[in-house]
Amino acid sequence: MFCIKCGTQLPDGQPFCGQCGTQIRQHNQQSVQSTPVYQPEVVIMEGLCNRVKSKLFVQNGKGMLTNKRFVYFKHGFGKIMVMGALVNLTQGDIDFEIPISDIDHLEDGRQGVSKTIKVFTKAGEMYHFYFTKREHWIIAFQNVLAGQ
């Protein structure tokens, strides 16, 4: 388990991060295994997220990670032309979503000189993203994937 705030690796069962003091949410494994419990969808993290579609094309958008899925919102070209940099303050339109249960693993990637994240699904699909606050996204993904 990793601290969502600073990324420090923590032993299971620790209630607070020893590095920054952030409270760590724990799951009662016994109750999860014995009794199915409805868990509401909770937004873990959201922010600017550009999808790398090829070496020459990066799509401007926003990402949202919940305890149940990763959602990618794209900004249309027309909206970008009208709003310019202010488009980053808008939500955008849902382009696709990936259920957390479908994510197999993450890998580091590159787009030019920028570090990126590649998300691989169990079906063999690969999605490539440039995130602002990349390290925070990696920690958030690791925590969500560890909790399933």
C-alpha positions as a Python dict, from the first residue, in 0.01 Angstrom:
ca = {
    (1, 'M'): (0, 0, 0),
    (2, 'F'): (118, 354, -80),
    (3, 'C'): (33, 693, 71),
    (4, 'I'): (-193, 884, -170),
    (5, 'K'): (-32, 1215, -71),
    (6, 'C'): (345, 1153, -64),
    (7, 'G'): (387, 806, -218),
    (8, 'T'): (564, 643, 75),
    (9, 'Q'): (523, 264, 80),
    (10, 'L'): (338, 160, 394),
    (11, 'P'): (287, -172, 574),
    (12, 'D'): (-69, -306, 566),
    (13, 'G'): (-282, -196, 858),
    (14, 'Q'): (-99, 129, 927),
    (15, 'P'): (-361, 399, 1005),
    (16, 'F'): (-141, 701, 917),
    (17, 'C'): (153, 769, 684),
    (18, 'G'): (473, 786, 891),
    (19, 'Q'): (621, 1034, 641),
    (20, 'C'): (348, 1299, 601),
    (21, 'G'): (77, 1200, 853),
    (22, 'T'): (-204, 1142, 602),
    (23, 'Q'): (-480, 911, 729),
    (24, 'I'): (-482, 582, 537),
    (25, 'R'): (-818, 424, 452),
    (26, 'Q'): (-822, 54, 534),
    (27, 'H'): (-1052, -217, 402),
    (28, 'N'): (-1177, -493, 630),
    (29, 'Q'): (-1076, -791, 417),
    (30, 'Q'): (-1289, -1039, 614),
    (31, 'S'): (-1615, -846, 569),
    (32, 'V'): (-1537, -782, 201),
    (33, 'Q'): (-1485, -1153, 138),
    (34, 'S'): (-1785, -1279, 335),
    (35, 'T'): (-2051, -1015, 267),
    (36, 'P'): (-2101, -834, -61),
    (37, 'V'): (-2129, -465, 26),
    (38, 'Y'): (-2234, -188, -210),
    (39, 'Q'): (-1956, 66, -244),
    (40, 'P'): (-2054, 402, -391),
    (41, 'E'): (-1835, 540, -666),
    (42, 'V'): (-1586, 787, -521),
    (43, 'V'): (-1360, 1021, -721),
    (44, 'I'): (-1000, 954, -617),
    (45, 'M'): (-825, 1200, -848),
    (46, 'E'): (-894, 1417, -1151),
    (47, 'G'): (-693, 1659, -1359),
    (48, 'L'): (-536, 1746, -1691),
    (49, 'C'): (-464, 1439, -1897),
    (50, 'N'): (-352, 1435, -2258),
    (51, 'R'): (-394, 1114, -2454),
    (52, 'V'): (-97, 1020, -2669),
    (53, 'K'): (-251, 878, -2985),
    (54, 'S'): (70, 869, -3193),
    (55, 'K'): (416, 1025, -3201),
    (56, 'L'): (268, 1326, -3380),
    (57, 'F'): (-77, 1354, -3221),
    (58, 'V'): (-162, 1424, -2858),
    (59, 'Q'): (-528, 1480, -2769),
    (60, 'N'): (-606, 1745, -2508),
    (61, 'G'): (-832, 1625, -2228),
    (62, 'K'): (-900, 1549, -1866),
    (63, 'G'): (-881, 1227, -1664),
    (64, 'M'): (-1084, 1112, -1366),
    (65, 'L'): (-997, 809, -1153),
    (66, 'T'): (-1262, 664, -926),
    (67, 'N'): (-1268, 352, -713),
    (68, 'K'): (-1455, 182, -1000),
    (69, 'R'): (-1319, 325, -1330),
    (70, 'F'): (-1087, 559, -1515),
    (71, 'V'): (-1273, 808, -1736),
    (72, 'Y'): (-1111, 1011, -2014),
    (73, 'F'): (-1279, 1334, -2125),
    (74, 'K'): (-1161, 1486, -2452),
    (75, 'H'): (-1171, 1848, -2556),
    (76, 'G'): (-1293, 1897, -2912),
    (77, 'F'): (-1082, 2092, -3161),
    (78, 'G'): (-1352, 2359, -3206),
    (79, 'K'): (-1372, 2419, -2834),
    (80, 'I'): (-993, 2444, -2811),
    (81, 'M'): (-988, 2699, -3096),
    (82, 'V'): (-1256, 2914, -2932),
    (83, 'M'): (-1134, 2894, -2571),
    (84, 'G'): (-760, 2844, -2615),
    (85, 'A'): (-584, 2756, -2288),
    (86, 'L'): (-907, 2817, -2093),
    (87, 'V'): (-1043, 2490, -2234),
    (88, 'N'): (-842, 2315, -1960),
    (89, 'L'): (-1088, 2457, -1706),
    (90, 'T'): (-1376, 2266, -1867),
    (91, 'Q'): (-1478, 1902, -1826),
    (92, 'G'): (-1491, 1802, -2192),
    (93, 'D'): (-1692, 1515, -2339),
    (94, 'I'): (-1652, 1154, -2226),
    (95, 'D'): (-1439, 976, -2485),
    (96, 'F'): (-1413, 639, -2305),
    (97, 'E'): (-1389, 473, -1966),
    (98, 'I'): (-1196, 172, -1840),
    (99, 'P'): (-1339, -26, -1547),
    (100, 'I'): (-1074, -77, -1277),
    (101, 'S'): (-1139, -453, -1295),
    (102, 'D'): (-1028, -443, -1663),
    (103, 'I'): (-689, -281, -1595),
    (104, 'D'): (-404, -531, -1602),
    (105, 'H'): (-104, -309, -1527),
    (106, 'L'): (68, 27, -1578),
    (107, 'E'): (402, 100, -1742),
    (108, 'D'): (620, 408, -1773),
    (109, 'G'): (629, 562, -2118),
    (110, 'R'): (768, 864, -2303),
    (111, 'Q'): (637, 1120, -2547),
    (112, 'G'): (932, 1326, -2663),
    (113, 'V'): (1108, 1432, -2343),
    (114, 'S'): (796, 1396, -2125),
    (115, 'K'): (734, 1097, -1900),
    (116, 'T'): (398, 931, -1956),
    (117, 'I'): (190, 643, -1824),
    (118, 'K'): (72, 349, -2032),
    (119, 'V'): (-240, 171, -1908),
    (120, 'F'): (-278, -190, -2026),
    (121, 'T'): (-609, -375, -2007),
    (122, 'K'): (-662, -747, -1959),
    (123, 'A'): (-796, -755, -2316),
    (124, 'G'): (-455, -639, -2445),
    (125, 'E'): (-546, -277, -2522),
    (126, 'M'): (-295, -2, -2442),
    (127, 'Y'): (-383, 358, -2356),
    (128, 'H'): (-102, 613, -2340),
    (129, 'F'): (-135, 936, -2135),
    (130, 'Y'): (58, 1242, -2029),
    (131, 'F'): (-69, 1349, -1684),
    (132, 'T'): (13, 1662, -1490),
    (133, 'K'): (124, 1546, -1143),
    (134, 'R'): (224, 1212, -1298),
    (135, 'E'): (366, 1064, -975),
    (136, 'H'): (41, 1137, -789),
    (137, 'W'): (-155, 956, -1062),
    (138, 'I'): (74, 653, -1040),
    (139, 'I'): (21, 633, -663),
    (140, 'A'): (-356, 675, -701),
    (141, 'F'): (-373, 401, -968),
    (142, 'Q'): (-159, 166, -753),
    (143, 'N'): (-384, 218, -452),
    (144, 'V'): (-705, 163, -650),
    (145, 'L'): (-567, -146, -823),
    (146, 'A'): (-443, -288, -490),
    (147, 'G'): (-789, -243, -338),
    (148, 'Q'): (-978, -453, -591),
}
